Amino acid sequence: MFIFLLCVFTQFSTQYKDFLNSPRSESLFVSLARGDYRISEFVNDPIVLWFWRSNTENPDADSLLTKTPMKQNFHLSAVLRWEATKASDYETTLNKLSLAAHLDSSAIENFFSYIALAVKYRAFEHLQTAFNLQVFSDLRSQLFIITNGMFLLLLSLFMSSIVYIGVKLFYYIRVLSHRIDPLPHNQAKGLLAFLILSIPILIFRHLYVVFICYSLVLIFVLRSREKRWLRFHIVALLLVSIAASQLVPYISFLKQYDKNYQLYEIVRYDSDATINARNYEEKKLLAYGLKQRGEFERALAVYEEIYYAGTPDFEVVNNLANLYFLYDENALAETLYNHAMLLEDRGEPYFNLGLLKLKNIEYLESSIYMEEARRRNFSSPHEEPVDIAPTNAEFYTILGPKKFKPFGLIAPIYFIVLAIVFMLTFVPLSFSPPFYCTSCSRPLCEQCRKIIEGEVLCENCFTRFKSAKSAEVEQSLRNLVAMRRKKLQKIISYSVNAIIPGAGLLYLGKHMSGFAIVFFVMLGYVPLLLPNLFIVPAGWISLPLRPVFLAIAILIACISYIFSFLFVMSSHAD
């Protein structure tokens, strides 16, 4: 019953709505239920097939619908995908999804649903089916990929910056603990310093604020090369954020907040939406959509308005000529076809004029124009004049931002704060402990240091070296300390890299390779960890995508772990 009501209120077609309101629908249903007719007798009537399916859920109707040519319909395809999400077995899910793709092969939801089906049931032959769909040429699908691709880039870059800050904070935490409390240190005071440095995470619990806070702390202890990488992260975030802000019109389109989506539905799905077109491009799209849904008089009025209002383009001239063709205004149609030939060297007006000559029983001239159309690589099996359909470029023209808006999507305060942090990285001020142990490199405050012959040592190294009975013993102790320091560094780098592949390279100062691997990892992790931050278009119905995200994240993680550990091992070998 839900399916039937959904079909009534969604936009199938004017003919379907008229059929539902007519006495024929009730009598036909009774006749089919009694067996007076068989549903197979209506194989070429998709309206009757869908009406019978909606009321009875007869699988025969599904089978016939997959063989019946239908104009693509996003709404009915969504109904089938919704049924596929509720199906409990593989066969039913596949059948529902196949019919959904038949009703609309350009919906991006069908593409992802096939991929989800392939991953969930290990039926990877459906991946080929997914990539055979006419998805990437569709405007809505392109905008979905562009917007979410930009968001994936932005979020992955941001999470990579968080990892960079986290690794450097871990590396310099002992240095920072001395700045917090410059008195002699013990384990309890080290824990206190750690808790103080954890305040931004414990209080704010917002990744952007955490990134800003720790960036401000670290810019005073980072080395110059590390500061350059911090600047790189900030500049990259600013640039990608500004680029993402230019996608606001695309997001409004996907969310169906503006009339451009209504124009798209009129052109793409013969929607009966009412819209007030204001400029040339909008009127051209509206006129095409009106003609496609059979409102020839309204389409003729709009086409004539824009034709006589200024300099028309090729599409307007050709399509207006086709309307004159239908209304038997042969002289006007021929004049406009000749005009269209002068505007662009394409085969459609030659083909259409050939049909006009054939209609007027001028066979010789008709064959000449048909041959000219074929010479221009155009032919058609139809016996009606061919319209020039709007291209995606025309929609991009009306969707594009009218002026540059750097803060269209992200609050200006975020840009301002990041810019301030970027400027502070150039301040020539550096915090560090007063001293480092020359043997184990431990940071020391003034009261922690011990001096032997002008050499600064920590308490442990001082005690060891002072107890040495000879220079040879002292040298062996120094070598032992150096080996322990390298072993500890190796353990830490491997441990950090095990948490996030590539982080171990950042800890060792291999910033280029570390950033590349961390960014690659985040491309797989972000959709799994932060799915709610991506743009979900209005009317989105798809099979659950979490198994797909999980499979991609695992694959990327495996590759990243292999390469990152190999790089870490080679770094220690050096």
TALINNOR-V156822 format. One line per field, one symbol per residue. ss: DSSP state (H for helix, E for strand, C for the rest). phi: phi as a letter, one per 20 degrees, with the letter a starting at -180 (. if undefined). burial: 1 if it has 24 or more other C-alpha atoms within 12 Angstrom, else 0. A space follows every 50 residues. Layout:
ss: ???
phi: ???
burial: ???
This chain:
ss: CHHHHHHHHCCCCHHHHHHHHCHHHHHHHHHHHHCCCCHHHHCCCHHHHH HHHHHHCCHHHHHHHHHCCCCCCHHHHHHHHHHHHHCCCHHHHHHHHHHH HHHCCCCHHHHHHHHHHHHHCCCCCHHHHHHHCCCCCCHHHHHHHHHHHH HHHHHHHHHHHHHHHHHHHHHCHHHHHHHHCCCCCCHHHHHHHHHHHCHH HHHCCCHHHHHHHHHHHHCCCCCHHHHHHHHHHHHHHHHHHHHHHCCHHH HHHHCCCCHHHHHHHHHHHCCCCCCCCCCHHHHHHHHHHHHHCCCHHHHH HHHHHHHHHCCCCHHHHHHHHHHHHHCCCHHHHHHHHHHHHHHCCCCHHH HHHHHHHHHCCCHHHHHHHHHHHHHCCCCCCCCCCCCCCCCHHHHHHHHC CCCCCCCCCCCHHHHHHHHHHHHHCCCCCCCCCCEECCCCCCEECCCCCE EECCEEECHHHHHHHHCCCCHHHHHHHHHHHHHHHHHHHHHHHHHHHHHC CCHHHHHCCCHHHHHHHHHHHHHHHHHHHCHHHCCCCCCCCCCCCHHHHH HHHHHHHHHHHHHHHHHHHHHHHC
phi: .fffffffeeefafffffffeeffffffffffffnfcdfffdfdcfffff ffffeclfffffffffdefcfgcfffffgffffffefdcfffgfffffff fffbedffffgfffffffffdldffffffffefeefeefgffffffffff fffffffffffffffffffffdffffffffcfegdbfffffffffffegg ffeelcgffffffffffffecffffffffffgffffffffffffffegff ffffemecfffffffffeclfefdbdfddgffffffffffffenefffff fffffffeeaefegffffffffffgfemeffffffffffffffbecefff fffffffffemdfffffffffffffemcbbffdcfeeeffeffffffeeg ffbfcfdfcdggfffffffffffffeffccebfgbcffedmffcefeefc cclmeeceffffffffefebfffffffffffffffffffffffffffffc gnfffffeneffffffffffffgefgfeecffeeedffmfcbfgegffff ffffffffffffffffffffffff
burial: 00100011011110010011000010011001000000110010011111 11111000001101110101111111111111111000000011111111 11111111111111111111000001101100111101111111111111 11111111111111111111111111111111001000010011001000 00000011011111111111110001101111111111111111111111 11111000111111111111111000000111111111111110010011 01111110000111111111111111000101110111111000011111 11111111000000000011011000001000001111110000110111 00000110110000100110110110000011101111111111110111 10000111101101100000000000110010000000110111011001 11111111111111111111111111110000011110011111110111 011001100110111011001000
